[in-house]
Amino acid sequence: MSTVTLRPVRAEDHAAWLPLWQAYLRFYETTLAEEVSANSWQRLLDPSEPTHSTLAWVDGKAVGMVNFIYHRSNWSIENACYLQDLYVDPQQRGLGIGRQLIEHVCATAKAAGCIKVHWLTHETNATAIGLYQQVAERPGFIQFRKGL
């Protein structure tokens, strides 16, 4: 079995990150303007931004991606971490890469002084829910949103 290596994105990783990002958007049946994705990429590279990304590599190929954001909370003094985007290539699923990416975010957030990591998934994403129930609690909150 091949070894999985996790590391934060670097400028030269754009060609590896972008296909995973686009596949993630397709999975959720959404599209974004190219300038939004380009802006997100620039934020991920900017050390002054609270948003970060890590890629999972197997045999020199990026096979997984996680994007996460540190943010303030009115419920604690410490920051929290929102795991916003998690994607693993379908051919690599079931090998523990998603779990490794979640654990990486948790360790990174803890080292940065965050008190918790939280995330969402669609109610129909049964595979992800199965993993998430193994590694985190499901607090029962329902999300609402209104575009502006």
MIDO-634064 format. One record per residue (C-alpha): residue in three letters; x negated, y negated, z; residue number from 0. Coordinates in steps of 0.2 Angstrom, whole numbers, padded with zeros to 4 digits, always signed. Each point is the difference from the previous one (the first is absolute). Example, Ala and Ser with C-alpha at 12.3 -4.5 7.8 and 13.67 -1.06 7.14 Angstrom:
2
- ALA;-0062;+0022;+0039;0 .
- SER;-0006;-0017;-0003;1 .
***
This chain:
148
- MET;+0000;+0000;+0000;0 .
- SER;-0006;-0017;-0004;1 .
- THR;-0004;-0013;+0013;2 .
- VAL;+0011;-0016;+0002;3 .
- THR;-0009;-0016;+0002;4 .
- LEU;+0009;-0016;+0007;5 .
- ARG;-0007;-0017;-0003;6 .
- PRO;+0006;-0018;-0001;7 .
- VAL;+0002;-0006;-0017;8 .
- ARG;-0013;-0010;-0009;9 .
- ALA;+0001;-0012;-0015;10 .
- GLU;-0007;+0014;-0011;11 .
- ASP;+0015;+0011;+0005;12 .
- HIS;+0013;-0009;-0009;13 .
- ALA;+0001;+0012;-0014;14 .
- ALA;+0002;+0014;+0013;15 .
- TRP;+0013;-0009;+0011;16 .
- LEU;+0011;-0007;-0014;17 .
- PRO;+0007;+0017;-0007;18 .
- LEU;+0004;+0006;+0018;19 .
- TRP;+0009;-0017;+0003;20 .
- GLN;+0010;+0002;-0016;21 .
- ALA;+0004;+0018;+0004;22 .
- TYR;+0006;-0006;+0017;23 .
- LEU;+0011;-0013;-0008;24 .
- ARG;+0007;+0012;-0012;25 .
- PHE;+0004;+0013;+0014;26 .
- TYR;+0011;-0014;+0008;27 .
- GLU;+0007;-0004;-0017;28 .
- THR;-0005;-0018;+0000;29 .
- THR;-0011;-0012;-0010;30 .
- LEU;-0010;-0015;+0004;31 .
- ALA;-0007;-0014;-0011;32 .
- GLU;-0018;+0003;-0004;33 .
- GLU;-0005;-0016;+0009;34 .
- VAL;+0008;+0007;+0017;35 .
- SER;-0011;+0016;-0001;36 .
- ALA;-0015;-0011;-0005;37 .
- ASN;+0003;-0011;+0015;38 .
- SER;+0002;+0014;+0011;39 .
- TRP;-0016;+0008;-0006;40 .
- GLN;-0009;-0017;+0004;41 .
- ARG;+0007;-0001;+0017;42 .
- LEU;-0006;+0018;+0004;43 .
- LEU;-0018;-0005;-0004;44 .
- ASP;+0001;-0017;+0010;45 .
- PRO;-0007;+0003;+0017;46 .
- SER;+0010;-0015;+0007;47 .
- GLU;+0016;+0008;-0005;48 .
- PRO;+0009;+0012;+0012;49 .
- THR;+0004;+0013;-0013;50 .
- HIS;-0011;+0015;-0004;51 .
- SER;-0001;+0015;-0011;52 .
- THR;-0009;+0017;+0001;53 .
- LEU;-0002;+0013;-0014;54 .
- ALA;-0002;+0018;+0003;55 .
- TRP;-0013;+0008;-0012;56 .
- VAL;-0002;+0018;-0006;57 .
- ASP;-0014;+0005;-0011;58 .
- GLY;-0003;-0018;-0005;59 .
- LYS;+0019;-0004;-0005;60 .
- ALA;+0012;-0010;+0011;61 .
- VAL;+0014;+0011;+0004;62 .
- GLY;+0009;-0010;+0014;63 .
- MET;+0003;-0018;+0006;64 .
- VAL;+0006;-0009;+0015;65 .
- ASN;+0003;-0019;+0002;66 .
- PHE;+0002;-0007;+0017;67 .
- ILE;+0003;-0017;+0008;68 .
- TYR;-0005;-0006;+0018;69 .
- HIS;+0014;-0012;+0007;70 .
- ARG;+0005;-0009;+0016;71 .
- SER;+0015;+0006;+0010;72 .
- ASN;+0011;-0008;+0012;73 .
- TRP;+0001;+0016;+0010;74 .
- SER;-0019;+0001;+0005;75 .
- ILE;-0015;-0011;+0002;76 .
- GLU;-0010;+0012;-0012;77 .
- ASN;+0003;+0000;-0019;78 .
- ALA;+0009;+0015;-0008;79 .
- CYS;-0004;+0008;-0017;80 .
- TYR;+0013;+0003;-0014;81 .
- LEU;-0005;+0015;-0011;82 .
- GLN;+0009;-0007;-0015;83 .
- ASP;-0005;+0011;-0014;84 .
- LEU;-0006;+0018;+0000;85 .
- TYR;-0002;+0011;-0015;86 .
- VAL;-0008;+0017;-0004;87 .
- ASP;-0002;+0007;-0018;88 .
- PRO;+0014;+0013;-0002;89 .
- GLN;-0014;+0013;-0004;90 .
- GLN;-0008;-0003;+0016;91 .
- ARG;+0015;+0000;+0012;92 .
- GLY;+0001;+0013;+0013;93 .
- LEU;-0019;+0000;+0003;94 .
- GLY;+0001;-0012;+0015;95 .
- ILE;-0006;-0016;-0009;96 .
- GLY;+0016;-0010;+0005;97 .
- ARG;-0003;+0005;+0018;98 .
- GLN;-0019;-0005;-0001;99 .
- LEU;+0005;-0017;-0007;100 .
- ILE;+0013;-0003;+0014;101 .
- GLU;-0013;+0005;+0013;102 .
- HIS;-0013;-0011;-0008;103 .
- VAL;+0012;-0015;+0001;104 .
- CYS;+0004;+0004;+0018;105 .
- ALA;-0018;+0001;+0005;106 .
- THR;-0005;-0016;-0010;107 .
- ALA;+0015;-0009;+0008;108 .
- LYS;-0005;+0005;+0017;109 .
- ALA;-0018;-0005;-0003;110 .
- ALA;+0007;-0017;-0005;111 .
- GLY;+0010;-0002;+0016;112 .
- CYS;+0017;+0004;-0007;113 .
- ILE;+0013;+0008;+0012;114 .
- LYS;+0010;+0010;-0012;115 .
- VAL;+0001;+0006;-0019;116 .
- HIS;+0018;+0000;-0008;117 .
- TRP;+0006;+0004;-0017;118 .
- LEU;+0016;+0004;-0010;119 .
- THR;+0005;+0012;-0013;120 .
- HIS;+0015;+0003;-0010;121 .
- GLU;+0013;+0011;+0007;122 .
- THR;-0001;+0012;-0015;123 .
- ASN;-0019;+0002;+0002;124 .
- ALA;+0002;+0017;+0009;125 .
- THR;-0018;+0005;-0003;126 .
- ALA;-0007;-0015;+0008;127 .
- ILE;+0013;+0000;+0014;128 .
- GLY;-0006;+0018;+0004;129 .
- LEU;-0018;-0006;+0003;130 .
- TYR;+0005;-0016;+0009;131 .
- GLN;+0010;+0009;+0013;132 .
- GLN;-0016;+0010;+0004;133 .
- VAL;-0011;-0015;+0002;134 .
- ALA;+0012;-0013;+0007;135 .
- GLU;+0016;-0004;+0009;136 .
- ARG;+0016;-0005;-0009;137 .
- PRO;+0008;-0014;+0010;138 .
- GLY;+0017;+0000;-0008;139 .
- PHE;+0000;-0018;-0007;140 .
- ILE;+0008;-0003;-0016;141 .
- GLN;-0008;-0013;-0012;142 .
- PHE;+0010;-0014;-0007;143 .
- ARG;-0007;-0013;-0013;144 .
- LYS;+0006;-0015;-0010;145 .
- GLY;-0009;-0007;-0014;146 .
- LEU;-0003;-0018;-0001;147 .
***
